[in-house]
């Protein structure tokens, strides 16, 4: 199996167990963009329609802002901020946590926050 097929098989096995809580670490790793969206849509539907709790780590910030109801950003092993995507997903947070200058705009599809990188933040980034 490819890495993406293996990832999808792991998710299927977790779903087959019928658990009400899914803990997922980078569930979209190794997947092409279409399959990433397919997995994230499936997880959102499980959350909304079957009332399953989904806790996942995502490093794609725009996907996290689009698909999560609650975000937690972590810096130096500690919670930097948490809340709704619109509360957490700010230019200041992206600069402080990721060392990246950006503009946050309104996603024209679903109105979630959307990060547009503008460059590496100028301060000495060591996190």
N, C-alpha and C positions, 0 to 999 in steps of 0.2 A: 504494500500500500504506500501511496505517496504520503508526505507529511500532512497534507490537507485531508486526505481520505481517513487517515488515522485519527486526526483531530475530530472529524465528524463522527467517527465510530465511537470515540470516547463519550461525546455528548449524547449520542443515541443510547449507549449503555446506561448513562446516568438517568436519562429520561425513562428508560424501561423499568428502573427500580421504583418509579412512582413517588419519589421523594417530593415533599413540599418545599424543600430548600435546596437550591443548587449553588455550590461554591465553585466558581470557574476562574482559572488563571489564564488569561489571554486566550479565550475560546476561538478567536479568529486567526491565530497564528497559523502560518503556512497556507492560508486560504486566499484565493484570488478575490478581487473586490466583489464580484457578484455573489460568491459563496459567503463572504463576510456579511454582506447585507442579508442574505438568506438566513444565516444563523442568528443574527441580531434581531431580525423580524420574528423568527420562531421564538426566541427567548422573550421578547416583548409580549407576544401573544400568549405564551404560557403564563406570564405574570398577570396580564390583564384578564384573560378569559378563564384561567384555571386557578387564579389566586396563588400561584407559586412565587416564593421569594427567590430572587436571583441576585447573588452577590458575585461581582466579577471584577477582575483587574483588566483594564484596557489602557494601552499606551497611545492609541489613536485618540487624541483629545476631542476631535470633532465627532467621532462616533460616540464617545462617552457622553458628550453634551447632547447629542441627538437622541440617544436611546435610554439614558438613565433618568430616573426620577430624583435621585439623590446622589450627589458626588462627594467624594472625600479626596482632597489633594494632600499629599504627604511630602514633606521636605525634611531631610536629615533624620528620617525615622520617626518623625512626629507629625501629627495632624496639623496642617497649615490652615486649612479652612474646610468647612463642609456645609452643605445645604443644597438647594435646587440648582440646576445648571445655570440659571441666570444670576444667582447669587455668587456662585463659586467661580464661574468661567469669566474671569476679568483679565484685562490687559496687565494689571498689576500682579495678579497671581501667576500668570504665565511668565512674566519677567522674573519674579522672585523664585519660583519653584523650578522653572526650566531654563532660565537664562536666555529667554528668547523675546525679542521685541515683536509686537504684533498689533493688529487691529482686530477688534471683535465686532462683527457685524451680525445683523439679523439674517438667519438662513431664509432665503425666499421660499423654500419648499414647506417648512414646518415651523418657522419662526424660532427655532432653537438658536443659541449663540453659535457663531461660526468663527474660528480663528484663522486669520490670514497672516502668516509670518512675514515680518518685514526685515528681519536680520537678527544676528546674535546680539544680545544685550551687551552694552559697553562695559558694565562693571565686571570685575574679576569674578568669573563664575567658577566656583569650586564645589558645588553641591553634587 
